Amino acid sequence: MKLTRENVIRWAPALVLLGLVVLFTAINPAFLSQRNLARIALAATPPMMVALGVTFIIVMGSIDLSMEGAVSLCAVLFCLLFLKLGGSLGAGAWLAIPAILLCGAFFGWLTGMVHVRLQIPSFMASLAMGFVGTGAAVLVTGGDIVRIDDNVFRALLTWRILGFPLMVHIAVLLVLLAWFIQNHTTLGRNFYAVGGGEELAHASGVNVRRVRLAGFALAGVFYAIAAIFQVARLGQAESVTGANLMFIAITSVVVGGVALWGGIGGVLNAVVGVLIVNVIGNGMVVIGLPNYLQDGLLGVLVIVAVVLSTDRRLVSFAK
């Protein structure tokens, strides 16, 4: 295979992931144990759902920073509705799941409306909506923690198949669903069309505004799934349930090879990026290195990823 810039960008994240696994395993063979791999997969599951959602937005050439507020609000609403419906999946509380998926879609659609209809840059629109989501979560809970003790629901965490929690297997299926949407639906193709050039997409008959609204709504669904997984992991929800997911998700997407200017990368890049971030975090713990080195390494990877994904022939200056 010819060594070109495109091939470097395409395969660099996967090679980085492989190199990290080999490095940490060489330092401490326990890193590659099934128990540790399951720990990595479990930690990666909620941020992976967020990364899948934001990938659709970034591919369109926009940005979404509302995920922390969206996840927190969906998590507390899910817990409250779950308890209201009987507190057990067998008692009818399963209805809280589709309800929260709709809630996430509505929140994402509302973020898209603020961006598209009010013509506010997606950066500011989504950041503001993230604060709205967090504030609403505080208002709904009064600052308290809402807990779920249903053993059937917690089976997402406790029931293991081939050594991995059930939610990890569900996450794999959701990755395949996101990949299908991206590659085999008109909406997925339109995401790339808009990200590749909004004016050209509009001239080709694509309703750009409608595509953007659909993208934000779809992202909201994945944020809601992340909220459900967070509740399953923690057994509770509060106004900070989504804390730190924005940093992890955006870092993962960029490190995985999704270009911030749109039209490049996709779902599988996001998955690789999430695994890179979580392998670094877990590996640092396994080999006994401090957290600040983990943050520094992630910062370097983000810079390298952005440099590789930027075509300097088309960018005369950065703003």
Secondary structure, DSSP 8 states (H G I E B T S, - for coil): ----HHHHHHHHHHHHHHHHHHHHHHH-GGGGSHHHHHHHHHHHHHHHHHHHHHHHHHHTT-----HHHHHHHHHHHHHHHHHHTTSSGGGTGGGHHHHHHHHHHHHHHHHHHHHHTTT--HHHHHHHHHHHHHHHHHHHHTT--EE---HHHHHHHH-EETTEEHHHHHHHHHHHHHHHHHHHSHHHHHHHHHHH-HHHHHHTT--HHHHHHHHHHHHHHHHHHHHHHHHHHHSEE-TTTTTTHHHHHHHHHHHHT--TTSSS--HHHHHHHHHHHHHHHHHHHHHT--HHHHHHHHHHHHHHHHHHH--TTT-S---
